[in-house]
Structures are given as C-alpha cells and as structure tokens.
Amino acid sequence: LMPTLTINQEGLDRLRAKLGKPTNDALARRMKVDSATVSRVLSGKATPGTRFIAGAMLAFGTSWFGELFQVVDK
C-alpha cells in the first residue's frame, strides 16, 4: 500500500467558512491553479498533486496544511 494525501473535508469547510465561503473558482484563482483541478480534487476524482498543494500553501499558509490534507493508505 502506498500512502497519499487527500482533502480533509472538515478542515476545508472551516477554511471556507473563515474566508466567507468562496466558490471553487474563487479558491482556484487564489491558489493560482486551474478551476477544473480544484473541482476534481475537491470532488475526490483526483488526488492533490504538487501544484495543488503548493497553491494551497501559497494561498492559505503552511499552518493550514494539517487542516486541509490528511494522509491515507491506499
């Protein structure tokens, strides 16, 4: 089994509430990634890649890493 990162939905919900519940498009702009990427990752159709993770850290700060992501053994 290989560990991977997934979105921690509860942490994402807390972050969105703190930011005034932005749309996926607004999150994508803030993270400087494509809105389709944000949509695929947040819907669970794709795992967060390096650009998504880097964009999240740039947009929200490294202190949110543990809130936004969780390690899962697949």
C-alpha positions as CSV (number, residue, x, y, z in Angstrom):
1,L,0.0,0.0,0.0
2,M,1.2,3.5,-0.8
3,P,0.2,6.5,1.4
4,T,-1.3,9.5,-0.4
5,L,-2.7,12.9,0.5
6,T,-6.4,13.5,0.3
7,I,-8.5,16.6,1.2
8,N,-9.7,16.8,4.8
9,Q,-13.2,18.0,4.1
10,E,-13.8,19.2,7.7
11,G,-10.7,21.4,7.5
12,L,-11.6,22.7,4.1
13,D,-15.1,23.6,5.4
14,R,-13.5,25.5,8.3
15,L,-11.2,27.4,5.9
16,R,-14.1,28.2,3.5
17,A,-16.2,29.5,6.4
18,K,-13.3,31.7,7.6
19,L,-13.0,33.1,4.0
20,G,-16.7,33.8,3.6
21,K,-17.5,30.5,1.7
22,P,-15.8,31.2,-1.6
23,T,-16.7,29.2,-4.7
24,N,-14.3,26.6,-6.2
25,D,-13.5,29.2,-8.9
26,A,-12.5,31.7,-6.3
27,L,-10.4,29.2,-4.5
28,A,-8.6,28.3,-7.8
29,R,-7.9,31.9,-8.5
30,R,-6.5,32.4,-5.0
31,M,-4.4,29.2,-5.3
32,K,-3.3,30.1,-8.9
33,V,-4.4,26.8,-10.3
34,D,-7.0,25.8,-12.8
35,S,-10.6,25.7,-11.6
36,A,-11.1,22.2,-13.1
37,T,-8.2,20.9,-11.0
38,V,-9.8,22.3,-7.9
39,S,-13.1,20.8,-8.8
40,R,-11.6,17.3,-9.5
41,V,-9.6,17.3,-6.3
42,L,-12.4,18.6,-4.1
43,S,-14.9,16.1,-5.6
44,G,-12.5,13.2,-4.9
45,K,-12.0,12.4,-8.6
46,A,-8.3,13.3,-8.3
47,T,-5.7,13.4,-5.5
48,P,-4.0,16.6,-4.7
49,G,-0.8,17.0,-6.9
50,T,2.2,19.1,-6.2
51,R,0.8,22.2,-7.9
52,F,-2.5,22.0,-5.9
53,I,-0.6,21.5,-2.7
54,A,1.8,24.3,-3.4
55,G,-1.1,26.6,-4.4
56,A,-2.9,25.8,-1.2
57,M,0.2,26.6,0.9
58,L,0.8,29.8,-1.0
59,A,-2.8,31.0,-0.7
60,F,-3.6,29.9,2.8
61,G,-0.2,29.5,4.6
62,T,1.6,26.4,5.8
63,S,-0.3,26.4,9.1
64,W,-3.3,25.2,7.2
65,F,-1.5,22.1,5.8
66,G,-2.7,19.8,8.6
67,E,-6.2,21.2,8.4
68,L,-6.5,20.8,4.6
69,F,-4.9,17.5,4.0
70,Q,-4.8,14.0,5.5
71,V,-2.6,11.0,4.8
72,V,-4.4,7.9,3.7
73,D,-3.0,4.4,3.0
74,K,-4.4,3.2,-0.3
